[in-house]
Amino acid sequence: MTVDKKAGAKKPAPLKKPAARKAPAKKKPTWDISDVDQWGPERHELGATIIEAGNSVYNETGGWRSLVPEIDVEKCDGCMLCFFYCPDASIVVENNKAVGIDLEHCKGCGICAKECPTKAIVMLIDKKD
Amino acid sequence: MAITQSEILAVTGNEAVAEAMGQIDPDVVCAYPITPQTEVVQLFAQMVADGKVATEFVTVESEHSAMSAVIGSAAGGARTMTATSSQGFALMWEVLFVAASYRLPVVMTTVNRALSGPINIHCDHSDTMGGRDTGWIQLYGENHQEAYDNCIQGIRIAEHMDVRLPVMHMYDGYVISGAIGPLQMLTKEQVQAFIGPYHAINPMLDSENPVTVGPFDGLHGWYFEHKVAQNRAMDRSLRVIQDVADEYAELSGRQYGLLDPYRLEDAEIAIVVVGSTAGTTRMTVDKLRARGVKAGMVRVRAFRPFPYEDYAKALQHVKVVGVLDRADSFGAQGGPVFLEVRGALYDCDPRPQVLPFIYGLGGRDIYPDNIEQAFAELENAAQSKRRVSSERRYLNLRKD
């Protein structure tokens, strides 16, 4: 590997933070699977193919949760580690700070709380109705 | 209107199939060589190298990878083919189910060869008979001509919208694959017009419409419904196989069916057989007929789906049916074809007797005498007042 050590070589531009992900808007699915539990053998796509990208948004997995993360926005320094680590893309970010959790998809795994360097996230018992 | 080329070529079975693949000119072929299929892949690779086909040829490091690459290619939206034999087929095992359950219309040539061990490279049907529940359509060819014809028809069957299942077509290792026999070919233009352009369903390479192929089905569970859909497609394929054969007959002058009956109309005894041994059996039937024995034969063409109603119709008037299996099902009542035929005839009244014969394992020769011996057993059983034992009979087994 060769390294360009010439004087005056431009410094790489600083990495931009990714655009924050907002809580998913409830758009109408292009592939209506609302009554999928009633589908018989003929209704499914050939070979169980999923024909709409990103349709896992419609699959609410929040009900699996026994612990729920709570964010202290004051302590958040905007490092985005929780956002990167969250396996369910459930961290809601506004103005480069974690401000909330998408509770329809957060499974309560606790990875965000484990990774948060400022201890801004803690896991609490999820009290269900 | 038969517009077949009049020229008759002398080719090996493998050459016949390589020519068929060349005329089909698939988008992708992923294959690994194995005796006795090697010649198919070798000749086809030469066509790719010579620019005679536009195919992307993917060389892989094993048959497991071959079938995996085939699945990726077919899911991507390409007309995809491969070929294998024996241990290679066995190594594909787990992925064969995936190809079928993803409903990918792949066509695979399988040259029948024994499975180890002892290691043996000669013909029997244990490889593909073991794969009868993988969800693939199985067509067994008799000779060079049918190997070529089945390869081309397989494309139309697999890609038919009522089916969308992979098709494997078989012919006997060495007996057909390596021996020279007659072949009449269509022109490449005829084959292209017959198979038509490829229509992919939900292809992964359509970036405008992204899809997920092969998702996990563990949360809500529609696995059961998908399996039923697969089996319904298998049922529908019976009609499609016949329709494609009829259309192919118009083109080629060669008529095929789901099964191939011979002198059955007034037969009292009959043999059911798969593959190249049908030729020897047909000859034996003629010989017995000349002696006044009412002998007949059915050759199996479609084994999956198994047209059990057609077998019942074809064999219901026969007194004793002998089923010649070139593979065994250890611990079962008989070989795989025996079990199917016996099951198919169960609802017949009166019910014909069905006797299991095993022959030709590991390439053991089968002579006309052996088939006559089988017919003699059927005659004895037909004359016997009581039902005879349904134990396996072995043809040309060395004496203990």
HADDOCK unambig.tbl for C-alpha pairs under 7 A between the chains (distance, minus, plus):
assign (segid A and resid 40 and name CA) (segid B and resid 225 and name CA) 6.10 0.50 0.50
assign (segid A and resid 41 and name CA) (segid B and resid 225 and name CA) 4.40 0.50 0.50
assign (segid A and resid 41 and name CA) (segid B and resid 226 and name CA) 5.84 0.50 0.50
assign (segid A and resid 41 and name CA) (segid B and resid 228 and name CA) 6.09 0.50 0.50
assign (segid A and resid 41 and name CA) (segid B and resid 229 and name CA) 5.00 0.50 0.50
assign (segid A and resid 42 and name CA) (segid B and resid 229 and name CA) 6.32 0.50 0.50
assign (segid A and resid 46 and name CA) (segid B and resid 102 and name CA) 6.85 0.50 0.50
assign (segid A and resid 46 and name CA) (segid B and resid 103 and name CA) 6.14 0.50 0.50
assign (segid A and resid 47 and name CA) (segid B and resid 101 and name CA) 5.50 0.50 0.50
assign (segid A and resid 47 and name CA) (segid B and resid 102 and name CA) 3.75 0.50 0.50
assign (segid A and resid 47 and name CA) (segid B and resid 103 and name CA) 5.07 0.50 0.50
assign (segid A and resid 48 and name CA) (segid B and resid 102 and name CA) 6.89 0.50 0.50
assign (segid A and resid 48 and name CA) (segid B and resid 214 and name CA) 6.61 0.50 0.50
assign (segid A and resid 49 and name CA) (segid B and resid 211 and name CA) 6.80 0.50 0.50
assign (segid A and resid 49 and name CA) (segid B and resid 212 and name CA) 5.65 0.50 0.50
assign (segid A and resid 49 and name CA) (segid B and resid 213 and name CA) 4.73 0.50 0.50
assign (segid A and resid 49 and name CA) (segid B and resid 214 and name CA) 6.28 0.50 0.50
assign (segid A and resid 50 and name CA) (segid B and resid 211 and name CA) 5.52 0.50 0.50
assign (segid A and resid 50 and name CA) (segid B and resid 212 and name CA) 4.90 0.50 0.50
assign (segid A and resid 50 and name CA) (segid B and resid 213 and name CA) 6.56 0.50 0.50
assign (segid A and resid 51 and name CA) (segid B and resid 210 and name CA) 6.88 0.50 0.50
assign (segid A and resid 51 and name CA) (segid B and resid 211 and name CA) 4.66 0.50 0.50
assign (segid A and resid 51 and name CA) (segid B and resid 212 and name CA) 6.64 0.50 0.50
assign (segid A and resid 52 and name CA) (segid B and resid 210 and name CA) 6.69 0.50 0.50
assign (segid A and resid 52 and name CA) (segid B and resid 211 and name CA) 5.97 0.50 0.50
assign (segid A and resid 53 and name CA) (segid B and resid 210 and name CA) 5.63 0.50 0.50
assign (segid A and resid 53 and name CA) (segid B and resid 211 and name CA) 5.91 0.50 0.50
